[in-house]
């Protein structure tokens, strides 16, 4: 089984980092364990290199002439197998050996061809893009499974995306050279590209899930028929008569939102005390004492569920380990499984598979609010992934928001592995 070639490096100058990356890639491609002429590359850079994005892409594509398609973005931090690069100049590249008719790079100047049968898609997006949730929903609708995975670019300066397609740009966009700001870009994958994907949450519920019984836009007015602010104060054991204490507690609290339950297993809070992947974590952005309401950073849906939560290191570590174990179990189940399409949690995506499958490469997109420091030390998050998943080719970045299914998440990690029959 051949695995994808990948490389990563840090250097004060992008030329030095690219030289190190190219040396690693060429060394791997000289081995029979890796493809010699891959055509698709993923490129992630930290924001230290953002101003040089076009030069980096031009240089790497010239040095790797067989690679005709590029996709990627910028992050405050980037990741590779067992290592995280935060607040330092770094880049990571993965070369994906996939049939050329089984993927398409898309962007604003090279939209997804309607003639291409997309099953899943890796999506990079600019968080400042207008109507982003609607665009993600539309993109999800263009895939057979509806499953997207990816994240929002994160940068303290210029926000960029890489999207260079072998089949060219729209008429009138000939000057576009593969580096963009704004909108969506990424790679759509065909039915023969099998992936397994999971979402891990980084927050632990501190209250039971309640039903939103009255709301207006992003203002929650009542929960289970009681004033929402009163419920919040009761659950956190705080009082507005001690404003400083209350303000600090609210700042440390978020909310988990879920759609109205449709069955007995649709509770926002699992029996294990964790959130499921159907829960979206959002910030509390204000309190309204006059209406006894709570203002959220997202629309509140009457009939939906809400649970208060807080970031929790132990819960994040346990949940990350869980999703890695689930992925390994899906690749090597104890019993023969019937072929299946993607499930609600994005468990199996792509073509039918036999009992044993191997990992050819992986992409991990985590939140800028996670990373090693949140997990207990430098590169701790990626070390957990490597320990649980094994020594597999892996790159990724730390995003301003994570994409899975058609939703935007926060404080989550989205782990996706490419698989092949053994």
Buried (B, 14 or more C-beta within 10 A) or exposed (E): EBBBBBBBBBBEEBEEBBBBBBEBBEEBBEEEEBBEEBBBBBBBBBBBBBEBBEBBBBBBBEBBEEBBBBBBBBBBBBBBBBBBBBEEBBBBBBBBBBEEEBBBBBBBBBBBEEEBBBBBBBBBBBBEBEEBEEBBBEBBEBBBBBBBBBBBBBBEEBBBBBBBBBEEBEEEEEEBEBBBBBBBBBBBBBBBBBBBBBBBBBBBBBBEBBBBBBBEEBBBBBBEEEBBBEBBBEBBEBEEEEEEBBEEBBEEBBBBBBBEBEEEEBBBBEEEEBBBBBBBBBBBEEBBEEBBBBBBBBBBBBEBBBBBBBBBBEBBBBBBBBBBEBBBEBBEEEEEEEEEBBEEBBBBBBBEBEEEBBBBBBBBBBBBBBBBBBBBEBBBBBBBBBEBBEEBBBBBBBBBBBBBBBBBBBBBBBBBBBBBEE
